[in-house]
């Protein structure tokens, strides 16, 4: 049950970024240590604050203007942004990588992750589906702040195993009839495919999975539901229903006041919530929609979480109750420590460069 942390290695990577490629757009997070935190503090308060508190480990990578000394070429803007506003930049980066005989690294993360079939590329992703993952995709975690440090001074708030399992959730899990109709029409091709192959059912919009999980848990006497359901996404000022500070405080209080925290995908097949839960040292109940879990070859996810397949969502209360019944008080507390350890050593911004660069290095010629 003890979580194993791999020793750091001295390996690092050098990326070539041509200064001529710089545009008046929001550059990728990998460049924040060099080009600055460009996130909008007013509209993206959580992420702006995160990168003010923590920085990527630049002992693991650096950038250069000399292409010959670099290991890879790095596109300075996300694929989603460049394809909309600077498609010529994509062509420039591909051409330069070909000219230098090097791999091109592209940041392809986003709620919508478009297919990237460009030659000699590696693509950073945090979504996607296990059954359709491409060989050149590197799975990274969502960038999530250390909420335990922010709200509790970094001191783990241990819970004892007492009685019935308390499951917490605070977030967006309600849609209007118009939103639901629009989403169902969009998903119709995949819903039809899921009739013949159930894996395609994972393509359903995340809020529908959240709503289903919450409904089945609230109706059950097997667990105690501790839910705060919102009608909109709270991570951006344009959709938040209250101040960022209040919404985040309510989320933290909800998680810390629960034995387990429900984690269901968002619009992308991914969840920032998972890493926020881990930062608080709580055991996530992960509804697995064929998700690509970051660093899964290095991390023992069952050592700090309960993973339930989306096709078993109706049995969620019984699965949680059985798990809680069979786990010892000592194991219950160890899982909380494992959750916190996994976040600090793999998923926090200042830690994730080690496993990310280790994976990128495996794609370089020996």
N, C-alpha and C positions, 0 to 999 in steps of 0.2 A: 504493500500500500504506500510505502514511502516514495516520494517523488524524486527522481534522479535528475540532477543538473549536470550537463556535460561541461567539461573544462574548456575554457576559451582557447583559441588558437591564434597565432600571430599573423595569419593570412589576412590580406586586405586587397581591395580592388581600386584601380584608378580609372576614372571615366573621363572621356573626352567630351567637352561641350564647347562648341564653337561660339565665341562671343557674338558673332554676326547673327546667330540664331535668336538672340534675345528680342522679345516682343513685349508690347504693352498688354500682357495677359498674366494670369495667375500661374506662376511656375509650380512645378511638382514639389511635394514635401521633401524629397531627397536633396533638393537644392536649398532648403531653408537655412541650414547651417552656413551656407556660402552666399546666398543671395538675399537672405532675410525672410522673416515670417510675413507673408503677404495676405494672410487671411483677414477678412473683414471682421473687426472686433464687434461691430454693431449687429451684423446679421448672422455671424457664426461665432458667438461668444464662447461656447464650450471648446471648440477646436482651436480658436485663437489662444485661449488661456492655456490649453494643453501644451502648445509649442512654445509658449513663453516660459513654462515651468521645466520642460524637458527638451533635450535635443538629441538627434541621432548621434551615435558613437562614431565620430570621424576618425578614430584609430582604425576603423574597419574599412573605410573608403575615403577617397578624395576625388577632386576634379582637376583637370588640367586643360590648358589651351594648346598643348602639343600632342597631336593625335598619335605620333609615333611612340610616345611613352605610355600610352593608355592601354588598358586591358580590354575595354569595351567603349563603344560610343553610347552616349546617353541623350535621349530626346528630352529637352527641358520642359516640355508641356505635355499634359496628359493627352492620350489618344482621343478621348471624347472632345476635348477642347480644340485640339489641332484639326481634327476632321471637320469641325464646324467653322472655325475662324482662320485657320492657316494650313490648308491641305498641302501647300507648296513646301512647308517645313518638313512634313513627313517625307516627301520625296528627297529633300536635301539630306536628311539624316540617313535615309536608306542608301543614297548614293555615296555618302561619305564613308559609311560602314563598309560598303562594298569596295571602295577605293583603298581603304586601309586593311581590308581582309580581316575585319573584326566583327564581333557580334554587336547588334544594336539592342539596347535595353529600352523598353517602352512601358510607361506607366499606363496600364489599361484598366484601372479600377474605376468603379462607378456603379450607381444603381442600375444603369443599363451598360452592359459590357459587350461591345461589338466585336465580332470576329476579326482577328488580325492574322492574315495569311502571308504577310510580307516575309521575304526570305531572310535567313540568318538573324532572326530576332528572338529575344527573350521577353516575356510579357509578365508584368506584375499584375496579379489578380487578387481580389478577396471574395469574389462570388463564384458563379459557375456551378456546374453539377458534376459529381464524380464520374458519371457514366459518359460524359462528353468532354472531359478535361483534355486539353492538348498537351503534348510532351514538352512544349517550350514555355508552359505557364508556371510561374513561381507564385505560390499561394502565400500571401501575407495577411496578418490580422488587420482589422479596422483599428484606426488610431483612437485609443480610449484613455481618458485621463485617470490618474491614480486617485480615485475618490476617497480611499481610506486615508491617504496623506492629506487631502484637502480638508476633510471633515473630521478626522479622528487623529490627526497628527501621526499617522502611520501605525497606530497601535491596533492590532487585530482584536476585534470585538467577538470573542468566542461565544458560541451558543452551546448549551448542553442539550442532550437528547432527552426531552421530557414529553411524554404523551404523544398525541396525534401530530403528524407532520403538518407544519404550517408552510404553505406555498405562497410566495409573494409575486406580484406583478404590478408595475406602474408604467403606463404608456398608451400609445395609440392602438386601439382595437375596435374601433367603431367606424362604419362608413354610411354615407347617405344612400338611399335607393338609386340615385343617379350615378354615384361613384361605383356602386356594385354592378349596375347594368353595363356600364362602360368597360369595367374590368372583365366581366364574364364574356362579353363579346370579343374582347381582345384575346382572351385565353382559350376561346372555343376550339381552335385547331389542336392545342395540346390536350384539352379535356377529352376530345374525341380520341386522340392517340392513346390516352391513359386507359381507355376501355380495353385496349389490346395489350398494353404494357403499362402496368401500374406505376412504374418509375416516373412516367411523364406527369403523373399527378402532382409531383413536386413543383411543377411550374406555376401552380396557383399562387395568386398574390398573397404575400406574407400576412397581411391583416386578416385574411380569411382564416388562415391557420390559427392565428392568435385568438380570433373570436371563437372558433370551435373549441380550442383548448380551454379557454376561460369558461365557456358555457358548460362543458362537461365536468370541469373541476368544481364549479360553483354548485352544480346539482348533486354532487357526490357527498356522502357522509364519511367517506374514507379519509379525506384530508380536510384541513381548515384553509379556506381561501382567504387571502389577504390582498385584495385587488383594488387598484385605482385606475379605472379605465378612462382614457382620454379620447376625444373625438377628432384629434388631429396630431400630426407629428410635432414634437416639442423641441427638436434640435435646431430649428431655424426660426429666426424672429418673425418671418412672414407667416408661419403656420402655428406658432406657439400661442397658447391661450392665456398665458400669464408671464410673469417675468422669468428670465432664465434662472435666476437664483432660487426662486421659490419652487419651480418645477424640478430642478435638480435636487434640492433639499428633500422634497417629497419622495423622489425616487430613492435617494440614499436611505431615508428613514424606513421606507417600505422594505427594501432589501435587508437592511440590518435587523429589522423586526421580524424576519422570517427565517425558517430553517433552510428552505430551498427557494430559489428564484427561477421563475419560468422564463425560458429563453426560446423565442421563436423568430425566424428570419424576418427581415424587413422587405423593402422593395427588391433589393439585391438578395441573392441566396446567401446571406451573410447577416451578422448581427453585431453591432457595436456593443449592444447590451451584454453579450456574453462576456466580454473583456472587462466591462464595468463591474459586473457581478463578481468576477474573479478578483478584481482589484480590491473589493470589499471583503474578500475571504468568505464568500458564501458558495454553496454547492449549487450549480446550475442544473435545472432540468431542461435538457436540450431536445427540442423536437427536431429531429434530423430529417431535413428535406433534401437528401442526397448532397449535403454540403461538403465542400472541400475544406477540411479543417487545417489551419496552418501548422506547419512543423510536426505533422502527425507521425513522421518517422522518428522523431526525437522525444515526443511527449506522450505519456501514458494518460490519455484523456479519462478513462474510467477511474483513475486514481483520485479525481476531484469532481467528477460529474456523473449524472445519470443521463444516458442517451436513449431516447425512445423514437423509433421509426415513425414517420408521419402517418404511415398506414395503420399504426396501432394507436392513433390519437384518442379513440373512444375508450381505450383501456388505460388511459393515462392515470386516473385516480388510483386504480388498483395496482398499477406498476409502481407508483410512488409509495403507496402504503406498504406494499410488500418489501420494497427496498428499505424503507425506514424501519420496518419491524425487524428485519434480519441483520441490519448493521449494528455493531456494538457501539456503546457510548465512546469508546476510545477511537474506533474507526471514524465515527461521525466527526469528531474533533480533528482527527488527522486529515480528513478530506478538506476541511476548512483551511488548514495550514497549507496543504498541497495546492489548493486553488490560489491562494495568495502567492505562493512560491512560483507557480507557473506564470502568473502575470508579471511579477517583478523580474524574473530571469529570462522570459521569452517574449512577452507581449507588450510591455511598457516601451514607450518610444526610445528610451535610452538603452534598452536591452535587445530590441528585435533585429538590429543590424548584424549581430553575430550569426544567428541561424540563417538570416536572409543571405548574407554574403557567402556563408558556407555552401548554401545551395547553388548560388550563382557560380561559384568556383568549380562546381562539378561539371558545368557546361563548357568550361574552357578547355582547349587542347592541352594535353599534359606537357 
